[in-house]
């Protein structure tokens, strides 16, 4: 990763990673529904699915997000999601000074089972 420098008040700071500039937290409950397309968003999301089941499809590959699954979707990604079983999830949307990952392949590296 490339570093960048920034001068504030006469002090030069070298930043190796992007800075989170805004964070939003919320919870949602969903009911089953057909697939919908989600256009690229300016924020990344990190979700923990407490129960229920959805699929996320990007780059032609499906990902199953079921109970107790943590899923990361980077900013700028187009994807399709379908709610297979209704349920509850906690969501964090966060904006960054620059992208942390490109969309290419990063969704598939981001699924964790708790």
N, C-alpha and C positions, 0 to 999 in steps of 0.2 A: 504494500500500500504506500502511496505517496504521502509525504508529509507536506504541510503548508505552514507558513508562518504568518503571524498577525501581530501588529504593533498596537498596543493600547496604553495610553498614558506614558509613553516612553519605554515601555517594557515589551520585549519581543517574546511571543509565546509560540512554541512549535506544537502543532496539534497532529497527532498520528491518526486519530479516529474522528468521525463526525461527532458533532455535539447535538444532543437532544434539545430542541428548542421549545417544544410544547408537548404535553401529555394529556390524554383524555381517558378516563376510566368509566365503564358502565357495564351493566348486566342486561341480558336480554333472554327472553323465552320465545321459542319458535314453535310453529306447527308445520307438519309436512307440506311441502309445496314443490312444484316442478322446478327444473333448472332455470336459473336466470344468469345473464351475463353481467359481469361487473367490470366496468371500465377502469383503467389505470387511475389510482388514487394518489394524492400528494403525500400520504402518510403510510407508514408501515403498521401492521397490526400483529398483535400477539394475543391469542385466545386460548383459554382453557375451557374445554367442553366438560361440564359436570355430568350431563346425561344427554341422551339422544344420539343422533348420527347424521352426518352430512357427507357429501362428497365435494371435493374441490378439484376442478380440472383445469390445468394450464399446460401449455406446450404439448397438448394432445395426450397427456397422461393423467389418470385419475388418482386422487389421494383420498383415503377414507379417514375421517375425523370422527371418532366414536367417544364414548365416555372416558373421562380422565386422560384426554389427549391434549397436548399443548401444540399449537400450530402457529407458525410465523409466516406472514405474507409480506414481502418487501414492497415498498412504494413503487409505483410505476408499472405494476403487473396487471395485465388483463387476465381474467379467469372466469370460469363458470362454476356456480355452486348450486347444489340441490339438497334440500332438507329431506332426508329419508325418514327420520324419526324425530318428532318434536322433542325439545329439551331446553336446558338452561346453559348459558355460557357467560363467563366473565371476559371482558374485552379491554385491551389497552391499545389505543391508537397513539402513535407518536410521530412527530415531525422532526426531521433532522436537518442540520446545516448542509449536508450533502448525503447522497445515498450510501447506505452501509453495504449493500449487495446489489448486484444487477439481478434482474428477474431470471435470467438464464440458469435453470437448474437449482436455484436456491430454495424454492418451495420444497423440493424433494429431499433436501438435506435437513429440513427443519421440523420434522415430526418427531415428537417425543411421547412416549407412554409413561404416565406417572405410576 
